[in-house]
């Protein structure tokens, strides 16, 4: 049976402000990318989400970012490699405290936003992210775009790699994500998102914004938690996957 992980970005709030419906999404997804305080999240939020995830058997991952709380981690930044590696390790370590307190552990790492997109092609920044994962200790899997520099670097360093796909993002012919600033970067039609999710899981392919059919082989599928109606959309995606004979299960 075809199997795929379903992940979402969670804990994206700060103080009294909350962006994601963490409780709702944790009833659907199999892996939780938890914000570690650099683009969103704070200690109380991280602790709460880790406790909920552990209670519901959802795998916890550290979603590491550039230090950009005001810009939600989506602004381009130039961070020296040694500094970035230390900041990645710092974020993983912070989340690990709360994961262990909940009786579980951080099981993987996924970059967020501008960092995620940067390490697709930037070898220096990709190497810094991998150095940060190694500095944090343990052979943690790294989630990223298929063919990205960060997955190549992680594999060369002996870390497990997990290629990821997005049902609600538009793709270029090269298999990269269309930048959010461009029109059509987000797929907003729920029926289209559900259909793309099934296609990615079953055939490993998706239609690019040009209309070309491109290969995107992934072990994990992301459903964004910051889109309107995210919980209901995630439920629809999971239900259609399972109805199509796809087993939804965590990779880690």
C-alpha positions as CSV (number, residue, x, y, z in Angstrom):
1,X,0.0,0.0,0.0
2,X,1.2,3.5,-0.8
3,X,2.0,5.4,2.4
4,X,2.6,9.1,3.0
5,X,3.1,11.4,6.0
6,X,0.8,14.4,6.5
7,X,2.5,17.4,8.2
8,X,1.5,20.9,9.2
9,X,3.1,23.9,10.6
10,X,1.9,24.4,14.2
11,X,2.5,26.6,17.2
12,X,2.6,29.6,15.0
13,X,1.6,32.2,17.6
14,X,3.2,34.5,20.1
15,X,1.7,35.5,23.5
16,X,-2.0,36.1,23.1
17,X,-1.8,36.0,19.3
18,X,-2.5,32.6,17.6
19,X,-2.4,31.9,13.9
20,X,-2.8,28.1,13.7
21,X,-5.6,25.9,15.1
22,X,-3.2,23.5,16.8
23,X,-5.8,21.3,18.5
24,X,-7.8,20.9,15.3
25,X,-4.8,20.1,13.1
26,X,-3.4,17.7,15.6
27,X,-6.5,15.6,15.2
28,X,-5.7,15.2,11.5
29,X,-1.9,15.3,10.8
30,X,0.7,12.7,11.5
31,X,3.7,15.1,12.0
32,X,3.8,18.5,13.6
33,X,6.3,21.1,12.5
34,X,6.5,23.2,15.6
35,X,7.7,26.8,15.5
36,X,10.7,27.3,17.7
37,X,10.5,31.0,18.5
38,X,12.4,32.6,15.6
39,X,9.5,33.1,13.2
40,X,6.7,32.4,15.6
41,X,6.1,30.5,18.9
42,X,7.1,31.1,22.4
43,X,8.0,28.8,25.3
44,X,4.4,28.4,26.6
45,X,3.1,27.7,23.1
46,X,5.9,25.2,22.4
47,X,5.2,23.4,25.6
48,X,1.4,23.3,24.9
49,X,1.8,22.0,21.4
50,X,4.3,19.3,22.4
51,X,2.0,18.1,25.1
52,X,-1.0,17.9,22.7
53,X,1.1,16.2,20.0
54,X,2.4,13.6,22.5
55,X,-1.1,13.0,23.8
56,X,-2.4,12.3,20.3
57,X,0.6,10.3,19.0
58,X,1.7,12.9,16.5
59,X,5.4,13.1,15.7
60,X,7.1,16.3,16.6
61,X,9.5,18.2,14.4
62,X,11.5,21.4,14.9
63,X,10.6,24.0,12.3
64,X,13.7,26.2,12.3
65,X,13.8,29.7,10.8
66,X,15.8,32.8,10.3
67,X,15.5,35.1,13.3
68,X,12.6,37.1,11.9
69,X,9.6,37.3,14.3
70,X,8.3,40.5,12.7
71,X,8.4,39.1,9.2
72,X,7.2,35.6,10.1
73,X,10.4,34.2,8.8
74,X,9.5,35.0,5.2
75,X,11.9,37.8,4.6
76,X,15.2,37.2,2.8
77,X,18.1,37.4,5.2
78,X,21.9,37.0,5.0
79,X,23.1,35.2,8.1
80,X,26.8,34.1,8.4
81,X,27.0,30.3,8.2
82,X,28.5,29.8,11.7
83,X,25.8,32.0,13.2
84,X,23.0,30.2,11.3
85,X,24.3,26.8,12.4
86,X,24.2,27.9,16.0
87,X,20.7,29.4,15.7
88,X,19.4,26.2,14.1
89,X,20.9,24.1,17.0
90,X,19.5,26.5,19.5
91,X,15.9,26.2,18.1
92,X,16.1,22.4,18.1
93,X,17.4,22.3,21.6
94,X,14.7,24.6,22.9
95,X,12.0,22.4,21.4
96,X,13.6,19.2,22.7
97,X,13.2,20.4,26.3
98,X,9.4,20.6,25.8
99,X,9.2,17.4,23.8
100,X,11.0,15.5,26.5
101,X,8.8,17.0,29.2
102,X,5.8,15.7,27.3
103,X,7.4,12.2,27.2
104,X,8.5,12.2,23.6
105,X,11.3,13.8,21.5
106,X,12.1,15.9,18.5
107,X,12.1,13.5,15.6
108,X,13.0,15.6,12.6
109,X,13.9,19.1,11.4
110,X,12.2,21.3,8.7
111,X,13.3,24.8,7.7
112,X,10.6,27.4,7.5
113,X,9.7,30.2,5.0
114,X,12.6,32.1,3.5
115,X,15.1,29.7,5.0
116,X,13.3,26.7,3.4
117,X,13.4,28.3,0.0
118,X,17.0,29.6,0.4
119,X,18.4,26.2,1.1
120,X,16.9,24.7,-2.1
121,X,19.7,26.3,-4.2
122,X,22.1,28.0,-1.7
123,X,24.8,25.5,-0.8
124,X,26.4,27.6,1.9
125,X,23.2,28.2,3.8
126,X,22.2,24.5,3.3
127,X,25.5,23.4,4.8
128,X,24.9,25.7,7.8
129,X,21.5,24.2,8.4
130,X,22.9,20.7,8.3
131,X,25.8,21.8,10.6
132,X,23.2,23.1,13.0
133,X,21.3,19.8,13.0
134,X,24.5,17.9,13.7
135,X,25.5,20.4,16.4
136,X,22.1,19.7,18.2
137,X,23.1,16.0,18.4
138,X,21.5,12.9,17.0
139,X,20.9,11.8,13.4
140,X,17.7,13.8,12.9
141,X,15.9,13.5,9.5
142,X,15.7,16.7,7.5
143,X,12.5,17.6,5.5
144,X,13.0,19.6,2.3
145,X,12.2,20.0,-1.3
146,X,13.2,17.0,-3.5
147,X,16.5,17.7,-5.2
148,X,17.3,20.6,-2.8
149,X,20.8,21.4,-1.7
150,X,19.8,20.9,1.9
151,X,18.7,17.3,1.3
152,X,21.9,16.7,-0.6
153,X,24.0,18.1,2.1
154,X,22.1,16.2,4.8
155,X,22.5,12.9,3.0
156,X,26.2,13.5,2.6
157,X,26.4,14.1,6.3
158,X,24.7,10.8,7.1
159,X,21.4,12.3,8.1
160,X,18.1,10.7,6.8
161,X,16.4,12.8,4.2
162,X,12.7,13.2,3.7
163,X,11.5,14.8,0.4
164,X,8.3,16.8,0.8
165,X,5.5,18.0,-1.4
166,X,2.9,20.8,-1.2
167,X,-0.7,20.3,-2.4
168,X,-1.5,24.0,-1.9
169,X,1.5,25.6,-3.6
170,X,2.2,26.2,-7.3
171,X,5.3,24.6,-8.8
172,X,7.7,25.8,-11.5
173,X,8.8,23.5,-14.3
174,X,12.1,22.9,-12.3
175,X,10.2,21.5,-9.4
176,X,10.6,24.5,-7.1
177,X,7.8,26.4,-5.4
178,X,6.5,29.6,-7.1
179,X,7.5,32.5,-4.8
180,X,4.6,33.7,-2.6
181,X,4.9,37.2,-4.0
182,X,3.9,36.0,-7.5
183,X,0.3,35.7,-8.5
184,X,-1.0,32.1,-8.4
185,X,1.6,30.9,-5.9
186,X,-1.1,29.6,-3.6
187,X,-3.6,27.0,-4.7
188,X,-6.8,28.1,-3.0
189,X,-9.5,25.9,-4.5
190,X,-10.1,23.2,-1.9
191,X,-11.1,20.6,-4.6
192,X,-7.9,21.3,-6.5
193,X,-5.8,20.9,-3.3
194,X,-7.4,17.6,-2.5
195,X,-6.9,16.3,-6.1
196,X,-3.3,17.4,-6.1
197,X,-2.7,15.7,-2.8
198,X,-3.9,12.4,-4.1
199,X,-1.9,12.8,-7.3
200,X,1.3,13.5,-5.4
201,X,0.8,10.6,-3.1
202,X,-0.2,8.0,-5.7
203,X,1.7,9.0,-8.9
204,X,4.5,11.3,-7.5
205,X,3.6,14.0,-10.0
206,X,1.9,17.4,-10.1
207,X,0.9,19.9,-12.7
208,X,3.2,22.9,-12.8
209,X,2.0,26.5,-13.3
210,X,2.9,26.2,-16.9
211,X,0.7,23.2,-17.4
212,X,3.6,20.8,-17.6
213,X,3.4,17.5,-15.7
214,X,6.5,17.3,-13.4
215,X,7.7,14.6,-11.1
216,X,7.7,15.3,-7.3
217,X,8.5,12.2,-5.4
218,X,7.7,12.8,-1.7
219,X,7.5,10.9,1.6
220,X,5.6,13.7,3.3
221,X,2.8,16.1,2.3
222,X,2.4,19.5,3.9
223,X,-0.9,21.1,4.5
224,X,-0.4,24.7,5.6
225,X,-1.9,25.6,9.0
226,X,-2.1,29.3,8.4
227,X,-4.7,29.3,5.5
228,X,-8.4,29.9,6.1
229,X,-10.3,26.7,6.8
230,X,-7.0,24.8,7.2
231,X,-8.4,22.1,9.6
232,X,-11.4,21.2,7.4
233,X,-9.1,21.2,4.3
234,X,-6.7,18.9,6.1
235,X,-9.5,16.6,7.0
236,X,-10.7,16.4,3.4
237,X,-7.2,15.7,2.2
238,X,-6.7,12.9,4.6
239,X,-10.1,11.4,4.0
240,X,-9.5,11.4,0.2
241,X,-6.1,10.0,0.5
242,X,-7.3,7.1,2.6
243,X,-10.3,6.5,0.3
244,X,-7.9,6.3,-2.6
245,X,-5.9,3.5,-0.9
246,X,-3.1,5.7,0.6
247,X,-2.0,4.9,4.1
248,X,-1.4,8.1,6.1
249,X,1.3,7.6,8.6
250,X,4.3,9.4,10.1
251,X,7.6,8.7,8.4
252,X,9.6,9.0,11.7
